[in-house]
Amino acid sequence: MDNKELEIKFLNINIEQIRTKLISIGAQLITPEYIMKRKTFDFSKISPNKNKWGRVRQEADKTTMTVKEITGDGIEDVFETEIVVNDFDKAVKIFNECGIKEKSYQENKREEWCYKDDVFISIDTWPGINTFIEIESDEVDKIKEISKKLNFEYDSGVFGSIDNIYEIELGIPKKDIILLPEIIFKKPPQKK
């Protein structure tokens, strides 16, 4: 996979303070907060010994089908190949028809912002953990620049997927969180 996904997360934010700061630096609200849903798929038989999985995700205005892989702990160690599809259930069925087992159903709240057309900022709330911000761009230097403008120390950021945050905040090991059949607001994961 050659499509790097360059992003950093800063945990435990104050939503109103972040919104105010985003406006003050000239960021634009693209999508007000909405509920995002996703299903993830087990690639362990297809790609043994790799941290790789499939995902179908319903966003505010589109549905995507994705293969993701994490090869390390740094900002340049997340890869994804993604396409836009027109039907969540049919995309799920494609993975199923290929014999790829569903792992989990997940939901979260997301609000999307954009800075200068090339830096994307999400305010994410997941069941059972504190709200965090994610900054994504095609260039690490732009991510560092916006992190600084928002008063975050780049070195205190978190890279990788949501399992890292559940481990940090709730003490649930990454190997366990990815085995949960659902992560939903009605029944959030509990602190260990």
C-alpha positions in Angstrom: 0.0 0.0 0.0 1.5 3.3 -1.0 -1.1 5.9 0.2 0.2 7.4 3.4 -2.3 8.8 5.7 -0.5 11.6 7.6 -2.4 12.5 10.7 -1.9 13.3 14.4 -4.4 13.2 17.3 -4.3 15.3 20.4 -6.4 13.9 23.3 -8.7 15.3 25.9 -9.6 18.6 24.4 -12.2 21.2 25.3 -14.5 21.4 22.3 -15.6 25.0 22.7 -12.0 26.2 23.2 -10.9 24.3 20.1 -13.8 25.7 18.0 -12.9 29.2 19.1 -9.2 28.7 18.3 -10.1 27.1 14.8 -12.1 30.2 14.0 -9.4 32.5 15.2 -6.8 31.0 12.8 -9.1 31.1 9.9 -10.3 27.5 9.7 -13.7 26.9 8.2 -16.4 24.5 9.5 -17.1 22.1 6.7 -19.5 19.7 8.4 -21.3 20.2 11.7 -21.2 17.3 14.2 -22.8 14.1 12.9 -22.9 10.4 13.8 -20.5 8.3 11.8 -20.9 4.5 11.5 -18.5 1.9 10.3 -17.9 -1.8 10.1 -14.4 -3.2 10.2 -13.3 -6.5 8.6 -10.7 -9.1 9.7 -7.7 -9.4 7.2 -5.7 -11.8 9.4 -6.2 -14.6 6.9 -5.4 -12.4 3.9 -2.5 -10.6 5.4 -1.2 -12.7 8.3 1.2 -11.0 10.8 0.2 -7.5 9.5 -1.8 -4.8 11.3 -4.2 -4.6 8.3 -8.0 -4.5 8.1 -10.9 -3.4 5.9 -13.5 -0.8 6.7 -16.8 0.5 5.3 -17.7 3.9 6.7 -20.8 6.1 6.4 -19.8 9.7 6.8 -22.0 12.8 6.7 -22.0 13.0 2.9 -20.4 9.9 1.5 -19.7 6.2 2.1 -16.2 4.9 1.7 -14.7 1.4 1.5 -11.1 1.2 2.7 -8.1 -1.1 3.3 -5.9 0.2 6.1 -2.5 -0.9 7.4 -0.3 0.4 10.2 3.4 -0.6 10.0 4.8 1.3 13.0 4.2 4.0 15.6 5.1 7.2 13.6 3.1 9.7 11.5 4.3 8.1 8.3 3.4 4.5 9.3 -0.3 4.6 8.4 -1.4 3.6 4.9 -4.8 3.4 3.3 -6.4 2.7 0.0 -10.0 4.1 -0.2 -12.8 4.5 -2.7 -16.2 6.2 -2.4 -19.1 3.8 -2.8 -22.8 4.6 -3.0 -24.2 2.0 -0.6 -23.1 1.1 2.9 -24.8 -2.3 3.0 -23.6 -3.4 -0.5 -20.0 -2.4 0.4 -20.3 -4.6 3.5 -21.7 -7.4 1.3 -18.7 -7.2 -1.0 -16.3 -7.9 1.9 -18.6 -10.7 3.1 -18.9 -12.2 -0.4 -15.1 -12.4 -0.5 -15.1 -14.4 2.7 -13.8 -11.6 4.8 -15.2 -11.8 8.3 -16.8 -8.7 10.0 -14.9 -7.7 13.2 -16.8 -4.8 14.6 -19.6 -2.2 14.3 -18.5 1.2 15.5 -19.9 4.7 15.8 -18.6 8.0 16.8 -19.4 11.7 16.5 -17.4 13.9 14.1 -17.2 17.6 13.2 -15.0 18.5 10.2 -13.0 21.7 9.6 -10.6 22.8 6.9 -7.7 25.2 7.0 -6.4 26.7 3.7 -7.9 23.9 1.6 -5.2 21.4 2.5 -5.3 20.7 6.2 -8.3 18.8 7.6 -9.2 18.9 11.2 -11.7 16.6 12.9 -13.2 16.9 16.4 -14.0 13.3 17.3 -16.0 11.9 20.2 -16.0 8.1 20.6 -18.0 6.1 23.1 -16.5 6.0 26.6 -13.4 8.3 26.0 -12.7 12.0 25.9 -13.1 14.1 22.8 -10.0 14.5 20.7 -8.8 16.5 17.7 -7.2 14.9 14.6 -5.2 17.0 12.1 -4.5 15.6 8.7 -2.6 16.8 5.6 -0.4 15.6 2.8 2.6 17.2 4.4 4.0 16.7 7.9 5.2 20.3 8.0 1.7 21.6 7.6 0.5 19.3 10.4 3.2 20.6 12.7 2.3 24.2 11.7 -1.4 23.8 12.6 -0.6 21.9 15.7 1.5 24.8 16.9 -1.2 27.4 15.9 -3.7 25.4 18.0 -1.2 25.4 20.9 -0.5 21.6 20.8 3.0 20.2 21.3 3.6 18.0 18.2 5.7 15.5 20.3 2.6 14.9 22.6 0.5 13.8 19.7 -0.8 10.2 19.2 -0.5 8.4 15.9 -2.3 5.4 14.6 -5.9 4.2 15.0 -8.5 4.5 17.7 -7.3 1.4 19.6 -4.3 3.4 20.8 -6.6 6.0 22.4 -8.7 3.4 24.1 -5.5 1.9 25.5 -4.2 5.3 26.7 -7.5 6.5 28.2 -9.2 3.3 29.4 -6.3 0.9 29.8 -7.9 -1.5 27.4 -5.1 -3.3 25.5 -5.1 -2.7 21.7 -5.3 -6.4 21.1 -8.6 -6.5 23.2 -10.3 -3.3 21.9 -10.1 -4.6 18.3 -11.9 -7.7 19.3 -15.0 -5.9 20.6 -18.0 -6.7 18.4 -19.3 -3.2 18.8 -18.2 0.2 20.1 -21.4 2.2 20.5 -22.7 5.1 22.6 -25.4 3.0 24.2 -22.8 0.5 25.5 -19.4 2.1 25.6 -16.2 0.2 26.4 -15.4 0.3 30.1 -12.2 1.2 31.9 -10.2 -1.8 33.0 
